[in-house]
Every structure is written in structure tokens, then in C-alpha cells.
């Protein structure tokens, strides 16, 4: 199965930035700006287009463990200080971030890039590595991350550029190697202006890199999807296994229905990504223990449209984007975000919609115990009678997942 992996990672990076904006206060498209800076400075080292593509992949997921780090505070009851620069604090998201990166098929080419992206040139970073012992890719990510945190790169005029230059000179030899500072100045000798403003940052990043489809087998795609699902689910401890459960069950149901392997793999991927838009929803709404107000529910509903806006940018996976984003559509037109009816909704759209309901009913959450298979199917049959969901898919779920079913 051919996949433009970086497109998937760029989609994930925007969602991660939504969490980082809420949790740390950085501006949206932070990861894209960091990746773009890495790529441009990486060019001065003579990196090949393929190497730059891998560098960009590492850069856009450098904070992929932030939701996990955030989620740990929910279960431990101790809120971590993300801006804390102590070694233990920095390791808290570098180590699981490296674990996420390790699932990438070209991991050996980016090994250590995420793990060591908070190392300092003088050896006072999280792992006490000096510049000579820190992978170049990690140094590049560190430079981009620090600059965009200190001086948001969405707009750089002459005044901000002068402040950046003074900062780099001051930190040369301490935070950054003198060579890296010099190469940055060579690549960006003048202010960047609004080159990296807003969504344009992602467009500029894409234009700086080749579009190279890569071939992955079903196991590799599912492994990638599982990482994406874990990152998404950690946004809220209330639904910490939801996406992974839907991914697994959607793939299983596809196989049960006799679909080809690639279709089942895509269903798995759609399940993993279906709630990516929830990363843009405020945590206090996602985790509110009481019933949402009308206004809060309207905010919650926007996650489906946000998922659509994010996922439709994945080149070659337009069908996956649709199946994922339409999981709240209903056959009678009562769903969202577009209010489509049965005539517009494909079999795969209906599978994701039904599986989202089944998973939500059967899974246990902090405020409820999961319903039995029988009770869940009973509720779904009532929804079938009301014209909301597909009768055949509901029957297939019943047969596929009932206790004692043989697959």
C-alpha cells in the first residue's frame, strides 16, 4: 500500500499543535515551522531530498508525546510543568516521543532525533550530551523548537530578527553549537517576514520537500495507525482507548465482511484517526463529568469537521479521510458535520459510524461501566429502527463480536 507518510505526519502535527497551544501556549503550526527551519538549515549540510524528508518527519512529531505527558498528570493527580527545563521534566516527553518515532520504517535514519532534541551544546541538557555527541537532526530540531518558542516565527520583522540574532550569539556554545548558529545565519540572512504565518507554514514546508510515496505492508500501516491512535486518545483520559478500539474492530469487521486486505487496513487507519479533531477541543469540554450545555455540545460537534479539514490534506488517502470524518453522519440526515443522508454515505462510512457507537457503548469510562454486547446491540437496533444507522452493518457487528464468535 502506497502512502505519503509525511502528509499523515503533517496532519498529526497540526492536531498536536492544538494540544500544545492549550497546554503550553505556543501558536498553531509550531511543528510545521520547526520542520521548515530544520529542512532549510539541513540543506546547508548537503542533505539529500530523501534525508530532508525524514528530517521533516522527525521534526513534526518532536512533541508527539505531549498528550501522553499531559495524560500522565490526569492519572497521577500531579500536573507536570511542561516549561520546566529540569532533566526529569524534559525526559518525560522525550523518551515516549522517541518510542513513537521508533515505529517509523526509516527510524534508523532518525534515531535519537526526538530523544535528544532538548540537548544543549554545553552538555547541560536532559541527557547531558554535548554538541559533538548529539545527533545533528536532534540539534536542528532543538534550534527550531527554541527559536519558535522564544520568538514565534509566524512573523519576523527587522526588530524581532535583531533580537533573534542577539539571542543566538548569546547562546552560541551554550544552547547551540557555534557551527549551527552560523549555518542558520547563512540560510536566513534577512528577516523572514510573514513567510511562516498560520496555515501557510505547512504549505511552505510541503513546497520545500519532494512528494515521495512509500510502500508499506498492512502490519506497518497498522503499527503507524496504533501510534497515531495512542497520541489522539491521550488528549483525554475519559476516552483513552476509544480510537484504538475502533481501529481494531473496524479492521476485524472488514475482514469478517470479506473485504480485501488493503481495504481492511484503511478501515483500521480511519478508525485510528477518526477523532483527530478532538485534539482541538478544549479539555474542560472533553472531560466535563456533567451533561454538556447546548453551547458546549455545539463546540464538541465541531471535532468532526476539524477531522475532515485535517485529514483531507493526506494525499492518496482521500477515502480514509471521508470514512474517518463522517463517523457522526446518520442515514436520515440528522448527523454532522454535513448532514448527509443514506444516498451519500458509503458502506465504509456506515461501518465507522456504527463502530463508533458500538465502541462507545461497550467501553468502560471513568464515569460508567461498559454495556454488554447484547445491550449495546439492542440500543443500536433501536437506532436502526429510527433510521439513524445501517441495519446490515449492525447485524454484522452483532455476529462478528458476539461472545464465542469464531473468526
C-alpha positions in Angstrom: 0.0 0.0 0.0 1.5 3.3 -1.1 1.4 6.1 1.5 2.6 9.7 1.5 3.8 9.3 5.1 4.8 12.9 5.6 1.3 14.1 4.7 0.0 11.9 7.5 2.6 13.3 9.9 1.8 16.9 8.9 -1.9 16.2 9.7 -1.0 14.8 13.0 1.4 17.7 13.8 -1.4 20.3 13.4 -3.5 18.3 15.9 -0.6 18.1 18.2 -0.1 21.8 18.0 -3.7 22.3 19.1 -2.8 20.4 22.3 0.5 22.3 22.7 -1.3 25.6 22.3 -3.7 24.7 25.0 -1.2 23.1 27.4 2.0 25.2 26.8 0.8 28.3 24.9 2.6 28.0 21.6 1.0 29.2 18.4 -0.6 26.8 16.0 1.6 25.3 13.2 4.6 25.3 15.6 5.7 21.8 14.3 5.5 22.9 10.7 7.6 26.0 11.4 10.2 23.9 13.3 10.3 21.4 10.5 10.7 24.1 7.8 13.6 25.7 9.7 15.2 22.3 10.1 14.9 21.5 6.4 16.3 24.8 5.3 19.3 24.7 7.7 19.7 21.0 6.9 20.2 21.9 3.2 23.4 23.7 4.2 24.8 20.3 5.3 24.2 18.9 1.8 21.4 16.5 2.9 19.6 14.7 0.1 15.9 15.3 -0.6 15.1 11.9 1.0 17.1 12.7 4.1 15.4 16.1 4.4 12.0 14.4 4.1 13.0 12.1 7.0 14.3 15.1 9.0 10.9 16.9 8.5 9.1 13.8 9.7 11.1 13.7 12.9 10.7 17.5 13.4 6.9 17.5 13.0 6.5 14.7 15.7 9.1 16.0 18.1 6.4 16.8 20.7 4.2 13.8 19.8 4.3 12.5 23.4 2.9 15.8 24.8 -0.6 14.3 25.1 0.8 11.3 26.8 2.8 13.5 29.2 -0.3 15.6 29.8 -2.4 12.5 30.3 0.0 11.2 33.0 -0.9 14.2 35.1 -4.5 13.2 34.9 -3.9 9.7 36.3 -1.2 10.7 38.8 -3.0 13.8 40.0 0.2 15.8 39.6 0.3 18.4 36.8 3.7 18.4 35.2 5.3 21.7 34.4 5.9 21.4 30.7 8.1 24.5 30.6 10.3 23.1 33.4 13.7 22.6 31.9 15.0 20.1 34.5 16.3 16.8 33.1 13.5 14.7 34.6 10.8 17.0 33.1 12.4 17.0 29.7 12.9 13.3 29.6 9.2 13.0 30.5 8.2 13.7 26.9 11.5 13.0 25.0 11.6 9.3 25.9 8.0 8.4 24.9 8.3 10.7 21.9 11.3 8.6 20.7 9.2 5.5 21.2 6.6 7.0 18.9 9.3 7.8 16.3 10.7 4.3 16.5 7.7 2.9 14.7 8.6 4.8 11.6 10.0 2.4 8.9 13.0 4.7 8.4 13.7 5.0 12.2 17.3 4.0 11.9 17.9 7.2 9.8 16.4 9.5 12.5 17.4 7.5 15.7 17.9 9.9 18.6 16.4 12.9 16.8 13.4 13.2 19.1 15.0 11.7 22.2 17.8 14.3 22.2 16.0 17.3 20.9 16.4 19.2 24.2 20.2 18.6 24.5 22.3 21.7 24.9 25.7 22.2 23.3 27.4 22.6 26.7 26.1 19.3 28.0 23.6 20.6 30.5 20.5 19.2 28.7 18.3 16.3 29.7 20.8 13.6 28.9 24.0 15.6 29.5 25.2 15.2 25.9 27.4 17.9 24.4 27.0 19.0 20.8 29.6 16.6 19.4 27.7 13.7 21.0 24.2 14.8 19.9 22.8 13.7 16.5 22.7 16.5 14.0 18.9 16.0 13.5 18.3 16.5 17.2 20.4 19.7 17.2 18.4 21.0 14.2 15.1 20.3 15.9 16.3 21.9 19.2 17.3 25.1 17.3 13.9 25.3 15.5 12.0 24.5 18.7 13.7 27.0 20.8 13.6 29.8 18.2 9.8 29.3 17.6 9.1 29.2 21.4 11.2 32.3 22.1 10.4 34.3 19.0 7.3 32.9 17.3 8.3 32.6 13.6 4.9 33.3 12.2 6.1 36.9 11.6 9.7 38.1 11.8 10.3 41.7 11.2 13.7 43.5 11.5 13.2 44.2 15.2 12.4 40.5 16.0 15.2 39.4 13.7 17.7 41.6 15.6 16.5 40.1 18.9 16.9 36.6 17.5 20.4 37.3 16.3 21.4 38.6 19.6 19.9 35.6 21.3 21.8 33.2 19.0 25.0 34.9 19.6 24.5 34.9 23.4 23.6 31.2 23.4 26.2 30.1 20.9 28.3 27.4 22.6 25.8 27.0 25.4 22.4 26.1 23.9 23.6 25.7 20.3 26.9 24.8 18.6 28.6 27.8 17.0 28.6 26.0 13.7 24.8 25.6 13.8 24.3 29.2 14.7 26.5 30.2 11.7 24.6 28.0 9.3 21.3 29.4 10.5 22.6 32.9 9.7 23.8 31.9 6.3 20.4 30.4 5.4 18.3 33.2 6.9 20.5 36.4 6.5 17.4 38.6 6.5 14.0 38.7 8.4 11.5 36.1 7.2 8.5 38.4 7.3 5.2 36.5 7.2 6.6 33.5 5.3 5.6 31.1 8.1 2.3 32.7 9.1 -0.6 30.4 10.0 -1.6 27.6 7.7 0.9 28.9 5.2 3.7 27.3 7.3 2.5 23.9 6.2 2.3 24.9 2.6 5.8 26.3 2.6 7.1 23.2 4.3 5.5 20.9 1.6 6.8 23.1 -1.2 10.4 22.7 0.2 10.2 18.9 0.0 9.6 16.2 -2.6 6.4 14.2 -2.6 7.7 10.6 -2.3 5.1 7.8 -1.9 6.5 4.9 0.2 5.3 1.3 0.1 4.1 -0.2 3.4 2.6 -3.5 4.2 -0.6 -3.9 6.3 1.4 -4.6 9.6 3.4 -1.4 9.1 0.4 0.7 8.5 -1.4 -0.7 11.5 1.6 -0.1 13.7 1.7 3.5 12.5 -2.0 3.9 13.0 -1.8 2.5 16.5 0.8 5.2 17.4 -1.5 7.9 16.0 -4.5 6.5 17.9 -2.5 6.4 21.1 -1.5 10.1 20.7 -5.0 11.1 19.9 -6.6 9.1 22.8 -4.2 10.6 25.3 -5.8 14.0 24.8 -8.5 12.9 27.2 -8.2 10.2 29.9 -12.0 9.8 29.6 -11.7 8.1 26.2 -8.1 6.8 26.5 -8.7 3.6 24.4 -11.5 4.7 22.1 -9.7 5.3 18.9 -7.5 2.2 19.2 -10.7 0.1 19.9 -12.4 1.4 16.8 -9.4 0.9 14.7 -9.0 -2.8 15.7 -12.7 -3.6 15.5 -13.1 -1.8 12.1 -10.3 -3.8 10.6 -11.7 -7.0 12.1 -15.2 -6.3 10.8 -13.8 -5.5 7.3 -12.2 -8.9 7.3 -15.4 -10.6 8.6 -17.3 -9.0 5.7 -14.7 -10.4 3.2 -13.1 -7.1 2.3 -9.6 -7.2 0.7 -6.5 -6.6 3.0 -5.9 -3.1 1.8 -9.5 -2.0 2.5 -9.3 -3.6 6.0 -6.0 -1.7 6.6 -7.6 1.5 5.5 -10.6 0.9 7.8 -8.1 0.4 10.6 -6.4 3.7 9.8 -9.7 5.5 9.5 -10.6 4.2 13.0 -7.3 5.3 14.4 -7.7 8.9 13.0 -11.4 9.4 13.3 -11.3 11.6 16.4 -8.1 13.6 15.5 -10.3 16.7 15.5 -10.9 16.3 19.2 -7.4 17.4 19.9 -8.6 20.9 19.0 -11.5 20.7 21.5 -10.8 22.3 25.0 -10.1 19.7 27.6 -12.7 21.1 30.0 -15.4 20.2 27.5 -14.0 16.8 26.6 -13.7 15.8 30.2 -16.7 17.5 31.7 -18.3 15.0 34.1 -21.8 16.5 33.7 -24.1 16.8 30.7 -22.8 19.4 28.2 -24.7 22.6 27.7 -26.1 23.3 24.3 -23.3 25.7 23.5 -20.7 23.2 24.8 -22.2 20.4 22.7 -22.0 22.7 19.6 -18.3 23.1 20.3 -17.9 19.4 20.7 -19.6 18.7 17.4 -17.0 20.7 15.6 -14.4 18.0 16.1 -15.8 16.0 13.1 -15.4 19.0 10.7 -11.9 19.6 12.1 -11.1 16.0 11.5 -12.2 16.4 7.9 -10.2 19.6 7.4 -7.1 17.9 8.8 -7.4 14.6 7.1 -8.4 15.6 3.6 -4.9 17.0 3.1 -3.5 13.5 3.1 -2.5 12.8 -0.5 -3.8 9.4 -1.7 -5.9 8.7 1.4 -9.0 10.7 0.5 -11.2 7.7 1.1 -9.8 7.3 4.6 -10.3 10.9 5.4 -14.0 10.6 4.4 -14.7 7.4 6.4 -13.0 8.9 9.5 -14.6 12.3 9.4 -18.2 11.1 8.6 -18.4 8.9 11.6 -21.2 11.1 13.1 -23.3 11.3 9.9 -26.7 9.5 10.1 -28.7 7.8 7.3 -31.7 10.1 8.0 -29.6 13.3 7.7 -29.7 14.0 11.4 -25.9 13.7 11.8 -23.0 16.1 11.4 -20.8 17.8 10.2 -22.5 17.9 6.8 -25.9 16.3 7.5 -25.6 13.8 4.7 -28.2 11.2 4.1 -28.1 7.5 3.1 -27.6 8.2 -0.6 -24.3 10.0 0.1 -22.9 7.6 2.7 -20.8 4.7 1.6 -20.6 1.3 3.2 -17.3 2.2 4.8 -18.8 5.5 6.1 -21.5 3.4 7.7 -19.1 1.0 9.2 -17.2 3.7 11.0 -20.4 5.3 12.2 -21.7 2.1 13.6 -18.3 1.1 15.1 -18.0 4.5 16.9 -21.4 3.8 18.5 -20.6 0.2 19.4 -17.2 1.1 20.9 -18.7 4.0 22.9 -21.4 1.7 24.3 -19.2 -1.3 25.2 -16.1 0.5 26.6 -15.8 1.5 30.2 -15.0 5.0 31.1 -14.3 6.8 34.4 -18.0 7.6 34.8 -19.6 4.4 33.6 -19.1 0.7 33.1 -19.3 -0.6 29.5 -22.5 -2.2 28.4 -22.6 -5.8 27.4 -22.6 -6.8 23.8 -26.3 -7.7 23.9 -27.4 -4.5 25.5 -25.3 -2.4 23.1 -26.7 -4.2 20.0 -30.2 -3.7 21.4 -29.6 0.1 21.6 -28.2 0.0 18.1 -31.2 -1.8 16.8 -33.4 0.9 18.2 -31.2 3.4 16.2 -31.7 1.3 13.1 -35.5 1.5 13.6 -35.2 5.2 13.9 -33.4 5.5 10.6 -30.1 6.6 12.1 -27.7 3.7 11.3 -27.3 0.8 8.9 -29.2 -2.4 9.7 -26.9 -4.8 7.8 -23.7 -3.3 9.4 -25.4 -3.5 12.9 -26.2 -7.2 12.2 -22.7 -7.9 11.1 -21.3 -6.3 14.2 -23.6 -8.5 16.3 -22.4 -11.6 14.5 -18.7 -10.6 14.4 -18.3 -9.6 18.1 -20.8 -11.7 20.0 -19.4 -13.8 22.7 -18.0 -17.0 21.3 -17.9 -15.8 17.7 -15.3 -17.6 15.6 -13.2 -15.5 13.2 
